[in-house]
Amino acid sequence: MPLPRGRRPGPTVRARVTEVRGDRTITHEDRLVTEEPLELRLQAPGLPGTRLGITMRTPGNDFELAAGWTVHEGISPPDGIIGVRYCTDVDLLPEQEFNVVTVELAAPPLRLPSAHVASSACGVCGGDSVRDVLADRPPSLRGTTSLSVAVVHRLAASLRDAQEAFSRTGGLHAAGLFETDGTRVVVREDVGRHNAVDKVVGARVLAAEGIPPVLVLSGRVGFELVQKAVVCGIEAIVAVGAPSSLAVELAQQAGLLLVGFSRDERFVTYAGRERLGV
């Protein structure tokens, strides 16, 4: 479900979803939080058009995001930023127009991120991000994993039962790998949702065991979490929270089953509906 191209992206996008409540199934329109990459570039005396990096964000207040990031990274003091603007390259594609910003400094930067890449061309958009991930997709990802509604209803509770540190602190995310029959294989917790996913996959890698096909998450689903699933061949994601627009787009194109808001005998299917039998 790609964002409409050729216009400025907003904070939300429409999507058709299938919602399951107990034994009732409803198809309706819903709203997803927009997720798009933002390419950050720097212009300073002696340093024209330097690419600093890419961050995923919800469009809106992009100049403020770029300015704050520049200060927080130690690139410039607050009073060193003299302007922020969208990239105006004449060969810019419509989908790139509002996904690239340049921060202009009055003096040379105090430092540059170690991974910065010098570039004279703009080239980031949601579609590019999805294509890059799909190009690295393992051949085993065929989009054939199926889950029953009954299993989906059980997964979030099973994950929660294994969240020992969360039970004591209330401050951790969790990720779990499950078999298609709902068998819990491994669960890991971390303050970072991305770290939790890395940990469960890493546990199976270090044990030299296969990676189960179902990933269950305690929170929302961003693009990078779907990206991690695609790269290691996971075919279904069930989450307690909502997915972003770019997460749904990647799941649809990669053939993943993507379920959100899975709790209290309810869930919403955003991709792979045909593999739930609903």
C-alpha positions, -999 to 999 in steps of 0.1 A, spaced: 0 0 0 24 27 -12 19 63 -3 4 84 -31 33 99 -49 38 134 -63 24 152 -33 36 161 2 31 131 25 10 137 56 11 121 90 -15 94 82 -26 74 51 -58 54 44 -58 16 42 -83 -12 37 -80 -37 65 -97 -68 78 -106 -68 115 -114 -99 135 -134 -95 167 -142 -129 183 -160 -148 155 -169 -116 135 -149 -104 105 -152 -68 92 -134 -52 63 -132 -14 65 -110 16 60 -85 25 86 -57 50 91 -20 42 94 7 64 107 29 74 78 65 63 79 90 76 53 128 79 52 143 114 55 177 120 39 196 146 58 222 167 40 246 194 52 259 225 35 286 245 52 317 266 42 340 242 23 314 214 25 288 215 -2 260 189 -4 273 163 21 249 135 29 248 129 67 225 99 68 189 87 67 163 85 94 128 71 94 101 95 105 65 105 103 64 135 79 57 168 94 80 194 111 109 180 90 130 212 93 127 210 131 137 173 130 167 181 109 178 210 131 174 191 163 192 160 149 221 182 138 225 198 172 221 165 191 248 148 169 272 175 179 275 187 143 266 223 151 258 244 181 222 257 181 232 292 169 253 278 140 223 267 119 213 295 95 187 276 74 170 244 65 153 236 32 140 208 11 163 197 -17 157 214 -50 177 194 -75 161 198 -109 161 161 -116 143 152 -84 115 127 -87 81 136 -72 84 110 -44 118 124 -34 108 161 -32 98 161 4 121 134 17 154 152 15 164 182 35 196 203 37 208 220 68 229 250 62 256 261 87 273 294 91 306 278 99 323 244 92 307 215 112 322 207 146 322 170 136 306 147 111 290 113 119 315 85 112 292 69 87 284 100 66 285 96 29 294 125 5 269 128 -23 258 154 -48 225 137 -56 192 131 -38 177 97 -40 158 85 -10 121 76 -9 98 50 6 97 30 -27 135 29 -28 137 16 8 112 -12 0 130 -22 -33 164 -24 -14 150 -48 11 132 -69 -15 164 -72 -34 180 -89 -4 151 -111 4 161 -148 9 148 -172 -18 130 -192 9 105 -163 15 75 -175 -5 46 -161 15 31 -195 22 29 -195 60 -6 -198 73 -20 -191 108 -54 -200 121 -75 -173 138 -74 -193 170 -36 -193 170 -34 -156 164 -57 -150 193 -32 -169 216 1 -154 205 1 -120 223 -8 -136 256 18 -163 252 45 -136 245 33 -116 276 36 -147 298 73 -149 290 81 -112 296 97 -117 330 116 -84 332 85 -65 320 65 -80 348 90 -65 373 96 -32 356 69 -24 330 96 -8 309 107 -33 282 98 -43 247 96 -80 238 100 -101 206 92 -138 203 96 -164 177 68 -190 174 59 -220 152 27 -218 132 8 -239 157 15 -213 184 44 -231 201 66 -205 217 103 -210 208 123 -181 222 114 -147 237 138 -118 244 133 -84 260 151 -51 256 145 -14 261 147 -11 223 122 -30 201 148 -34 174 172 -49 199 147 -74 211 142 -86 175 179 -89 170 182 -109 202 156 -135 193 171 -140 158 206 -140 172 196 -167 197 187 -191 170 217 -182 149 242 -188 177 224 -221 185 227 -231 149 190 -237 147 164 -226 122 145 -194 125 108 -201 132 84 -185 107 63 -163 131 75 -131 149 54 -117 177 60 -82 190 49 -64 221 45 -30 205 41 -12 172 56 -23 139 79 0 120 95 -5 87 128 -16 101 112 -45 121 95 -58 89 129 -53 72 146 -76 97 119 -102 93 122 -102 55 160 -105 56 160 -136 78 131 -153 61 103 -148 88 69 -150 70 44 -137 96 44 -109 121 18 -105 149 20 -74 169 2 -59 199 5 -24 184 -1 -7 150 20 -9 119 33 21 100 24 28 63 59 17 51 58 -14 72 25 -24 55 39 -16 21 69 -38 26 49 -66 41 25 -66 11 53 -66 -15 74 -92 4 45 -116 9 44 -114 47 13 -119 68 11 -88 90 -13 -86 119 -16 -57 144 -37 -47 175 -37 -84 185 -53 -84 220 -85 -93 238 -99 -116 210 -94 -89 184 -68 -83 157 -65 -64 124 -49 -79 93 -29 -55 71 -12 -79 47 -16 -115 38 -53 -117 47 -58 -147 24 -35 -168 47 -57 -164 77 -89 -180 63 -110 -149 72 
